[in-house]
Amino acid sequence: MIRFDLPTVIAYAGVMSCMMGLILGFIGRDRSTTIKGLNFWAAATLVAGLGTLTRVLLRNFTSDAVAIGAQNVCLILTAGLFLAGTCEFFDQPLRRRFLWLLVAVSAAAMAVFAGYDDGPVHRRVFARGLLMALYGYHAWIIYRQKKTFARYMTLGTLLLLLVLISARAAVGYLVPSTDGVDSVEIMQVVYAVGFSSADVLIPICAILMTHENIRLMLEDMALRDSLTGALNRRALFQLGDNALAGCQRRGQPLSVLLLDLDHFKQINDLQGHHVGDLVLKHFADRVQGILRRPALLARYGGDEFVVVLPGTTPEDAEQVAERIRSAQVALPEVPVCHVSIGVASSVPGQHDALAALIQRADKGLYQAKNAGRNRTETVRA
């Protein structure tokens, strides 16, 4: 029968965990302004590795109660830091006070349990119960997010940890002799390999989720106008044509608004292009705040914007256009700039292309400009 030297396996996992933590730390130093949670994940991985090494090293110099208690505090802190990183990654940040409280309560509990004859039993119940609560809540947060490979893998790792902790609690209760680091019982080998694997899987999951986030950010940047945050022209036709095709299949109308800021060139000429940029950004933000999904806002060119309104009749589109036109907000650093709007719609039974709808809306915009600007004009099919 093959026998495992469990302390060596655990120590090796601890070293690997520390190395992965350093890698995450370097990634976090470069990406901390754009990818949230990396610093917490790096700290969690380092604490996990140090906690594992602490257990292996301290057991030769101090009592088992102290060594195991220190490792349990590290395990609980690891779970808390990993949870904090994921919450921050998904914009659900935990208060740092929670982590300090977690450490203080865990350390106090380990110290109290060390002074009792039945302390090991209470220590195991406390540590495993708290770990299951942290990992269970963590798994719930991941489960609620959009499903991707990295998130499936993270959820699987968390569920693996929950299963291992539950199994270890059950077997430790039934067969107490299996609950030591030097044990070579088959279940203890499973625990050691499982927890050691988790120490490496956790940072791998963090790196994969970070990679997915960066890829999504790059894809979004390729579809967005860098100044206003609205869709660019390429994305307009890509997403707009898809929306139009979907409406035509379902027999629904689709409306297009073509917006042009009135006398925008004068703002650039008299107040400078930096003020013109502020006007464009403020206008795009204001329009985006008025629109509701699945509406699309795109910068068509210069001071022209296109709004695509799937499932919207010409009458409803005119109401949206009027809300945009009348929603003037004066800011000290941004001059008020009125807007002229042309409206065109594709009704069920027609098979217009998006470019044709924009051309019709452009005729309406031309009519609005000739009629005095700061108005909405609709071109019927």
C-alpha positions in Angstrom: 0.0 0.0 0.0 1.3 3.4 -0.9 1.8 5.6 2.2 1.6 9.4 2.0 3.8 11.7 4.0 1.0 14.1 4.7 3.1 16.9 6.3 5.3 17.0 3.2 2.2 17.1 0.9 0.7 19.9 3.0 3.9 21.9 3.2 4.3 21.6 -0.6 0.8 22.9 -1.1 1.6 25.8 1.3 4.6 26.8 -0.8 2.6 26.6 -4.0 -0.1 28.7 -2.5 2.4 31.4 -1.4 3.8 31.5 -4.9 0.3 31.9 -6.4 -0.4 34.6 -4.0 2.7 36.5 -5.1 1.6 36.1 -8.7 -1.9 37.5 -7.9 -0.3 40.3 -6.0 1.8 41.4 -9.0 -1.3 41.2 -11.2 -3.2 43.3 -8.7 -0.5 45.9 -8.7 -0.9 46.4 -12.4 -4.7 46.0 -12.6 -5.9 47.3 -9.2 -7.5 50.4 -10.7 -9.6 48.4 -13.2 -10.1 44.9 -11.7 -11.4 45.0 -8.2 -10.8 42.3 -5.6 -7.3 41.2 -6.7 -5.6 42.5 -3.6 -8.0 40.6 -1.4 -7.5 37.4 -3.4 -3.8 37.8 -3.3 -3.9 38.2 0.5 -6.2 35.2 0.9 -3.8 33.0 -1.1 -0.8 34.1 0.9 -2.6 33.6 4.2 -3.7 30.2 3.1 -0.1 29.2 2.3 1.3 30.7 5.4 -1.4 29.1 7.5 -0.5 25.7 6.0 3.2 26.1 6.6 2.5 27.4 10.1 0.7 24.2 11.1 3.6 22.0 9.7 6.4 24.1 11.3 4.8 25.0 14.7 3.9 21.4 15.6 7.5 20.7 16.2 8.0 23.6 18.5 4.8 24.1 20.4 1.7 22.2 21.4 -0.9 20.9 18.9 -3.5 23.2 20.4 -1.4 26.3 19.5 -0.4 25.0 16.1 -3.9 23.9 15.1 -5.5 27.0 16.6 -3.1 29.2 14.5 -3.9 27.3 11.4 -7.7 27.5 12.0 -7.4 31.3 12.4 -5.5 31.4 9.0 -8.1 29.2 7.4 -11.0 31.4 8.6 -9.2 34.5 7.5 -8.4 33.0 4.1 -12.1 32.2 3.6 -13.0 35.8 4.7 -10.4 37.4 2.4 -11.4 35.3 -0.6 -15.1 36.2 0.0 -14.2 39.9 0.4 -12.3 39.8 -2.9 -15.2 38.2 -4.8 -17.7 40.6 -3.3 -15.5 43.6 -4.4 -15.0 42.0 -7.8 -18.8 41.9 -8.3 -19.3 45.4 -6.8 -20.7 44.0 -3.5 -17.9 45.0 -1.2 -17.7 43.8 2.4 -16.7 46.2 5.1 -13.0 45.8 6.2 -14.3 45.9 9.8 -15.9 42.5 9.1 -12.4 41.0 8.4 -10.9 42.4 11.5 -13.9 41.2 13.6 -13.5 37.7 12.0 -9.8 37.5 13.0 -10.4 38.8 16.5 -13.3 36.4 17.2 -11.5 33.4 15.7 -8.3 34.1 17.6 -10.2 34.6 20.9 -12.1 31.4 20.4 -9.0 29.4 19.6 -7.3 30.8 22.8 -10.3 30.0 24.9 -10.7 26.4 23.6 -7.0 25.7 24.2 -7.6 26.0 27.9 -10.2 23.2 28.1 -9.9 19.5 28.1 -12.7 19.2 25.6 -11.3 22.2 23.7 -10.4 20.3 20.5 -14.0 19.3 20.0 -15.3 22.9 20.5 -12.5 24.2 18.3 -13.4 21.8 15.4 -17.1 22.6 15.7 -16.4 26.4 15.7 -13.9 26.4 12.9 -15.8 24.1 10.6 -19.1 25.8 11.2 -17.7 29.2 10.5 -15.9 28.0 7.4 -19.0 26.3 6.0 -20.9 29.6 6.6 -18.3 31.6 4.7 -17.9 29.2 1.9 -21.6 28.6 1.6 -22.3 32.4 1.3 -19.5 32.7 -1.1 -20.9 29.9 -3.3 -24.3 31.7 -3.3 -22.7 34.9 -4.5 -21.0 33.1 -7.4 -24.1 31.2 -8.2 -26.1 34.4 -8.7 -23.7 35.8 -11.2 -23.7 35.3 -15.0 -22.4 31.8 -15.7 -18.9 31.5 -17.3 -16.3 28.8 -17.2 -14.3 30.6 -14.5 -17.3 31.1 -12.3 -18.4 27.5 -12.7 -14.9 26.4 -11.7 -15.0 28.8 -8.7 -18.4 27.5 -7.6 -17.2 23.9 -8.0 -14.1 24.6 -5.8 -16.3 26.1 -3.1 -18.7 23.2 -3.2 -15.7 20.8 -3.0 -14.6 22.6 0.1 -18.0 22.4 1.6 -18.2 18.7 0.9 -14.7 18.1 2.4 -15.4 20.1 5.5 -18.8 18.3 6.0 -17.2 14.8 5.4 -14.3 15.6 7.7 -16.7 16.7 10.5 -18.7 13.5 10.1 -15.7 11.1 10.0 -13.9 13.0 12.7 -17.0 12.6 14.9 -17.3 8.9 14.2 -13.6 8.0 14.1 -11.7 10.7 16.1 -8.3 9.0 15.5 -8.4 10.2 11.8 -8.3 13.9 12.8 -4.5 14.4 12.9 -2.0 15.6 10.4 0.2 12.5 10.9 -2.7 10.1 10.2 -2.5 7.9 7.2 -6.1 6.8 7.2 -7.6 6.9 3.7 -10.1 9.7 4.6 -7.3 11.8 6.0 -5.4 11.4 2.8 -8.5 12.5 0.9 -8.7 15.6 3.2 -5.1 16.5 2.8 -5.1 16.1 -1.0 -8.5 17.9 -1.3 -7.6 20.9 0.9 -4.1 21.1 -0.7 -5.7 21.2 -4.2 -8.1 23.9 -3.0 -5.2 26.0 -1.9 -4.0 26.0 -5.5 -7.5 26.0 -7.2 -8.6 29.2 -5.4 -5.9 31.5 -6.9 -6.4 29.7 -10.3 -10.1 30.6 -10.2 -9.2 34.2 -9.3 -6.8 34.5 -12.2 -9.4 33.0 -14.6 -12.1 35.4 -13.4 -9.7 38.2 -13.8 -8.8 37.1 -17.3 -12.5 36.9 -18.3 -13.1 40.4 -16.9 -10.2 41.8 -18.8 -11.4 40.1 -22.0 -14.9 41.5 -21.5 -13.5 45.0 -20.9 -11.5 44.8 -24.1 -14.5 43.7 -26.0 -16.6 46.5 -24.6 -13.8 49.0 -25.4 -13.9 47.9 -29.0 -17.6 48.6 -29.1 -17.6 52.0 -27.3 -16.8 55.5 -28.2 -13.9 56.5 -25.9 -15.2 60.0 -25.2 -18.9 59.5 -24.5 -19.2 55.8 -23.6 -21.9 55.4 -26.2 -21.6 52.6 -28.8 -19.4 53.4 -31.8 -20.6 53.2 -35.4 -19.4 49.7 -35.9 -21.3 48.5 -32.9 -24.4 50.4 -33.9 -24.8 48.5 -37.1 -23.8 45.2 -35.6 -26.2 45.4 -32.7 -28.8 47.5 -34.4 -29.1 45.2 -37.4 -29.6 42.3 -35.0 -32.3 44.2 -33.1 -34.0 45.1 -36.3 -34.0 41.5 -37.6 -35.4 40.3 -34.3 -38.2 42.8 -34.4 -39.0 41.8 -38.0 -39.2 38.1 -37.0 -41.5 38.9 -34.1 -43.6 41.3 -36.2 -42.7 44.3 -33.9 -41.9 47.9 -34.9 -38.5 49.5 -34.4 -37.8 53.2 -34.3 -34.6 55.2 -34.9 -33.8 58.7 -33.6 -31.0 60.7 -35.3 -29.9 63.5 -32.9 -27.7 66.5 -33.8 -26.6 69.1 -31.3 -27.5 72.6 -32.4 -24.7 75.2 -33.1 -22.2 72.8 -31.6 -19.4 74.1 -33.9 -19.8 77.5 -32.2 -19.1 76.0 -28.8 -15.8 74.4 -30.2 -14.8 77.7 -31.9 -15.6 80.1 -29.1 -15.0 78.0 -25.9 -12.6 75.4 -27.1 -12.7 71.7 -27.9 -12.3 70.7 -24.3 -15.7 72.4 -23.5 -17.1 70.7 -26.6 -16.0 67.3 -25.3 -17.7 68.0 -22.0 -20.9 68.9 -23.8 -20.8 65.7 -25.8 -20.1 63.5 -22.7 -22.8 65.3 -20.7 -25.3 64.9 -23.5 -24.6 61.2 -23.9 -24.9 60.6 -20.2 -28.2 62.5 -20.1 -29.7 60.5 -23.0 -28.4 57.2 -21.6 -30.2 58.1 -18.3 -33.5 58.6 -20.2 -33.3 55.4 -22.3 -34.4 52.0 -21.0 -33.3 48.5 -22.2 -33.1 47.3 -24.9 -32.6 50.8 -26.4 -29.2 51.5 -27.9 -27.3 54.8 -28.0 -24.5 55.2 -30.4 -22.3 58.1 -31.5 -22.8 58.3 -35.2 -20.1 60.9 -35.9 -19.0 64.3 -34.6 -22.0 65.7 -32.7 -24.5 63.3 -34.1 -26.0 60.4 -32.1 -28.3 57.5 -33.1 -30.9 55.9 -30.7 -32.3 52.5 -31.7 -35.7 51.7 -30.0 -36.7 48.1 -30.6 -40.4 47.4 -30.2 -41.3 51.1 -30.2 -44.0 52.6 -32.4 -43.5 56.0 -34.2 -45.8 57.7 -31.6 -43.8 56.3 -28.6 -40.6 57.2 -30.4 -41.7 60.8 -30.7 -42.4 60.8 -26.9 -38.9 59.5 -26.2 -37.4 62.1 -28.6 -39.3 64.9 -26.8 -38.1 63.7 -23.4 -34.5 63.9 -24.7 -35.0 67.3 -26.4 -36.6 68.9 -23.3 -34.2 67.4 -20.7 -31.8 70.3 -20.5 -29.7 70.4 -17.4 -27.5 73.4 -16.9 -24.1 72.8 -15.2 -21.5 75.5 -14.4 -18.8 73.9 -16.6 -21.1 72.7 -19.4 -23.1 75.2 -21.5 -26.7 74.3 -22.5 -26.8 72.9 -26.0 -30.2 72.2 -27.7 -30.8 69.2 -30.0 -32.7 68.6 -33.2 -34.1 65.1 -33.7 -35.3 63.2 -36.7 -37.5 60.1 -36.2 -38.1 57.1 -38.5 -39.7 53.8 -37.9 -39.9 50.3 -39.4 -43.4 48.9 -39.1 -44.4 45.2 -39.3 -44.4 43.9 -42.9 -41.6 46.2 -44.0 -38.1 44.9 -44.3 -36.0 48.1 -44.1 -32.3 47.9 -43.3 -31.0 49.9 -40.4 -29.0 52.1 -42.8 -32.3 52.9 -44.6 -34.0 53.9 -41.4 -31.1 56.2 -40.5 -31.4 57.8 -43.9 -35.1 58.5 -43.3 -34.4 59.8 -39.9 -31.7 62.1 -41.4 -34.4 63.6 -43.6 -36.4 64.3 -40.5 -33.4 65.9 -38.9 -32.9 68.1 -42.0 -36.5 69.3 -41.7 -36.0 70.0 -38.0 -33.0 72.1 -38.7 -34.7 74.1 -41.5 -37.8 74.7 -39.2 -35.7 76.5 -36.6 -33.8 73.8 -34.7 -34.5 72.5 -31.2 -37.4 70.4 -32.4 -38.4 66.9 -33.4 -39.6 65.8 -36.9 -40.9 62.4 -37.9 -40.6 61.0 -41.4 -43.3 58.4 -42.2 -42.7 55.4 -44.4 
